[in-house]
Amino acid sequence: MNESDLSRLAFKLKDKKMTIAFAESITGGMLISEFVKAKGTSDVLLGSIVTYAEEVKQKVLGVKKQTLKLYTAESQQVTNEMVMGLHKLLKADICVAVTGLGGSGASENKEKPVGTVFFSILCRNKVEEYRELFEGNATDIRKKAAAFIFEKIENTLDRHFEHE
C-alpha cells in the first residue's frame, strides 16, 4: 500500500471513530513506521509493541510459555495470544498481531518454510486469522507482509461496516 492508500485507511478508521494498534514480531516496527507516513493517523493510531524475543512476547503480551513450546513463536496460536494481549493492554478497536519466518534458523520446516507469516486481526470481538507465504529475502518478506496486512485491515473494516 502506498501513502494515499494508508491515508484512505486512516480516514476510514476516523470516520468510524475507531482506533488501531499493532503487536509486531517479524515486521519489527514496519507496520507503525509505514502507517505514520499517512495523513490522519494521529487521530486513530494508539501505538505498536514490537515483541521480537519469546520472553518479551510472554512478559509484555502475556503469551503463554506452553503455547510457545507447543507451537513455536512463529505460529497462529502465538499470534492469536499476541493480539489478545495487545487488546488487553491498549484497548484499540482494531488490534493486529504478526509473527513469521523472515529467515532460516527459527522453526521452519517443510510445512512452514521461510517466508511463512501469521497474523491476526481483532475487530468487534472476532479474531480473523491469516497465514501467507511470501517470497524473497527477509526485507522483501516484511514489506510484502506489511502491504498484505494493511490490505486485510481495510477489507475487514469494509466487511464489518458495509451497512453503517
One Martini backbone bead per residue (centre of mass of N, CA, C, O) as a GRO file, in nm:
protein
  164
    1MET     BB    1   0.098   0.035   0.020
    2ASN     BB    2   0.044   0.355  -0.002
    3GLU     BB    3  -0.003   0.658   0.133
    4SER     BB    4  -0.297   0.695   0.022
    5ASP     BB    5  -0.403   0.423   0.124
    6LEU     BB    6  -0.340   0.479   0.424
    7SER     BB    7  -0.515   0.732   0.444
    8ARG     BB    8  -0.779   0.592   0.379
    9LEU     BB    9  -0.768   0.409   0.626
   10ALA     BB   10  -0.758   0.631   0.841
   11PHE     BB   11  -1.033   0.766   0.757
   12LYS     BB   12  -1.208   0.522   0.808
   13LEU     BB   13  -1.149   0.506   1.108
   14LYS     BB   14  -1.241   0.793   1.178
   15ASP     BB   15  -1.536   0.769   1.076
   16LYS     BB   16  -1.570   0.520   1.301
   17LYS     BB   17  -1.420   0.583   1.565
   18MET     BB   18  -1.132   0.432   1.541
   19THR     BB   19  -0.879   0.219   1.660
   20ILE     BB   20  -0.520   0.132   1.643
   21ALA     BB   21  -0.301  -0.166   1.678
   22PHE     BB   22   0.029  -0.318   1.729
   23ALA     BB   23   0.189  -0.651   1.704
   24GLU     BB   24   0.535  -0.707   1.658
   25SER     BB   25   0.781  -0.905   1.489
   26ILE     BB   26   0.883  -0.948   1.191
   27THR     BB   27   0.833  -0.628   1.126
   28GLY     BB   28   0.984  -0.442   1.345
   29GLY     BB   29   0.785  -0.164   1.297
   30MET     BB   30   0.670  -0.127   1.003
   31LEU     BB   31   0.374  -0.065   1.043
   32ILE     BB   32   0.405   0.204   1.193
   33SER     BB   33   0.610   0.340   0.997
   34GLU     BB   34   0.407   0.343   0.759
   35PHE     BB   35   0.143   0.463   0.886
   36VAL     BB   36   0.267   0.752   0.976
   37LYS     BB   37   0.281   0.867   0.674
   38ALA     BB   38  -0.004   0.918   0.695
   39LYS     BB   39  -0.294   1.066   0.691
   40GLY     BB   40  -0.468   1.064   1.014
   41THR     BB   41  -0.319   0.888   1.239
   42SER     BB   42  -0.344   1.064   1.504
   43ASP     BB   43  -0.662   0.977   1.539
   44VAL     BB   44  -0.607   0.629   1.550
   45LEU     BB   45  -0.322   0.579   1.670
   46LEU     BB   46  -0.177   0.418   1.949
   47GLY     BB   47   0.029   0.168   1.859
   48SER     BB   48   0.339  -0.028   1.909
   49ILE     BB   49   0.454  -0.366   1.971
   50VAL     BB   50   0.774  -0.501   1.997
   51THR     BB   51   0.802  -0.872   1.997
   52TYR     BB   52   1.063  -1.070   1.937
   53ALA     BB   53   1.103  -1.213   2.188
   54GLU     BB   54   0.967  -1.452   2.379
   55GLU     BB   55   0.986  -1.308   2.661
   56VAL     BB   56   0.831  -1.055   2.557
   57LYS     BB   57   0.571  -1.189   2.479
   58GLN     BB   58   0.517  -1.275   2.770
   59LYS     BB   59   0.551  -1.010   2.943
   60VAL     BB   60   0.374  -0.809   2.759
   61LEU     BB   61   0.135  -1.014   2.614
   62GLY     BB   62   0.089  -1.309   2.755
   63VAL     BB   63   0.235  -1.535   2.641
   64LYS     BB   64   0.254  -1.863   2.662
   65LYS     BB   65   0.493  -2.090   2.715
   66GLN     BB   66   0.336  -2.338   2.610
   67THR     BB   67   0.273  -2.223   2.329
   68LEU     BB   68   0.564  -2.190   2.237
   69LYS     BB   69   0.644  -2.489   2.276
   70LEU     BB   70   0.421  -2.624   2.096
   71TYR     BB   71   0.421  -2.396   1.829
   72THR     BB   72   0.589  -2.157   1.839
   73ALA     BB   73   0.650  -1.825   1.759
   74GLU     BB   74   0.569  -1.926   1.456
   75SER     BB   75   0.227  -1.883   1.502
   76GLN     BB   76  -0.109  -1.864   1.537
   77GLN     BB   77  -0.131  -1.899   1.842
   78VAL     BB   78   0.060  -1.665   1.914
   79THR     BB   79  -0.084  -1.442   1.759
   80ASN     BB   80  -0.346  -1.461   1.920
   81GLU     BB   81  -0.216  -1.387   2.196
   82MET     BB   82  -0.106  -1.116   2.107
   83VAL     BB   83  -0.379  -0.978   2.034
   84MET     BB   84  -0.502  -1.006   2.319
   85GLY     BB   85  -0.278  -0.855   2.474
   86LEU     BB   86  -0.308  -0.589   2.321
   87HIS     BB   87  -0.602  -0.534   2.395
   88LYS     BB   88  -0.561  -0.528   2.700
   89LEU     BB   89  -0.360  -0.282   2.694
   90LEU     BB   90  -0.502  -0.069   2.456
   91LYS     BB   91  -0.807  -0.094   2.346
   92ALA     BB   92  -0.842  -0.132   2.057
   93ASP     BB   93  -1.058  -0.181   1.796
   94ILE     BB   94  -0.792  -0.256   1.636
   95CYS     BB   95  -0.601  -0.556   1.627
   96VAL     BB   96  -0.255  -0.638   1.539
   97ALA     BB   97  -0.079  -0.945   1.461
   98VAL     BB   98   0.277  -1.057   1.404
   99THR     BB   99   0.437  -1.343   1.256
  100GLY     BB  100   0.753  -1.509   1.146
  101LEU     BB  101   0.964  -1.607   0.858
  102GLY     BB  102   1.261  -1.435   0.741
  103GLY     BB  103   1.448  -1.682   0.822
  104SER     BB  104   1.673  -1.887   0.915
  105GLY     BB  105   1.670  -2.062   1.250
  106ALA     BB  106   1.397  -2.148   1.329
  107SER     BB  107   1.076  -2.316   1.263
  108GLU     BB  108   1.140  -2.439   1.004
  109ASN     BB  109   0.971  -2.631   0.742
  110LYS     BB  110   0.792  -2.786   0.508
  111GLU     BB  111   0.515  -2.654   0.624
  112LYS     BB  112   0.722  -2.398   0.733
  113PRO     BB  113   0.858  -2.183   0.559
  114VAL     BB  114   1.026  -1.943   0.458
  115GLY     BB  115   0.775  -1.674   0.457
  116THR     BB  116   0.599  -1.734   0.687
  117VAL     BB  117   0.289  -1.569   0.786
  118PHE     BB  118   0.128  -1.451   1.081
  119PHE     BB  119  -0.212  -1.321   1.139
  120SER     BB  120  -0.414  -1.095   1.347
  121ILE     BB  121  -0.757  -0.971   1.362
  122LEU     BB  122  -0.918  -0.751   1.586
  123CYS     BB  123  -1.282  -0.725   1.556
  124ARG     BB  124  -1.550  -0.724   1.729
  125ASN     BB  125  -1.454  -0.990   1.895
  126LYS     BB  126  -1.295  -1.087   1.634
  127VAL     BB  127  -1.082  -1.333   1.488
  128GLU     BB  128  -0.860  -1.308   1.222
  129GLU     BB  129  -0.691  -1.550   1.025
  130TYR     BB  130  -0.349  -1.566   0.886
  131ARG     BB  131  -0.170  -1.738   0.613
  132GLU     BB  132   0.143  -1.667   0.455
  133LEU     BB  133   0.347  -1.672   0.152
  134PHE     BB  134   0.667  -1.524   0.102
  135GLU     BB  135   0.895  -1.398  -0.115
  136GLY     BB  136   1.235  -1.371  -0.040
  137ASN     BB  137   1.378  -1.176   0.155
  138ALA     BB  138   1.336  -1.038   0.457
  139THR     BB  139   1.249  -0.760   0.346
  140ASP     BB  140   1.039  -0.858   0.143
  141ILE     BB  141   0.861  -1.006   0.344
  142ARG     BB  142   0.789  -0.760   0.519
  143LYS     BB  143   0.666  -0.582   0.296
  144LYS     BB  144   0.450  -0.783   0.198
  145ALA     BB  145   0.314  -0.820   0.471
  146ALA     BB  146   0.233  -0.527   0.523
  147ALA     BB  147   0.056  -0.488   0.271
  148PHE     BB  148  -0.138  -0.722   0.335
  149ILE     BB  149  -0.236  -0.621   0.609
  150PHE     BB  150  -0.361  -0.351   0.519
  151GLU     BB  151  -0.562  -0.481   0.328
  152LYS     BB  152  -0.709  -0.654   0.547
  153ILE     BB  153  -0.802  -0.424   0.722
  154GLU     BB  154  -0.980  -0.292   0.511
  155ASN     BB  155  -1.159  -0.538   0.455
  156THR     BB  156  -1.265  -0.562   0.743
  157LEU     BB  157  -1.399  -0.291   0.759
  158ASP     BB  158  -1.588  -0.321   0.515
  159ARG     BB  159  -1.736  -0.575   0.623
  160HIS     BB  160  -1.830  -0.465   0.914
  161PHE     BB  161  -1.934  -0.158   0.772
  162GLU     BB  162  -2.131  -0.166   0.510
  163HIS     BB  163  -2.416  -0.076   0.684
  164GLU     BB  164  -2.305   0.224   0.816
   0.00000   0.00000   0.00000
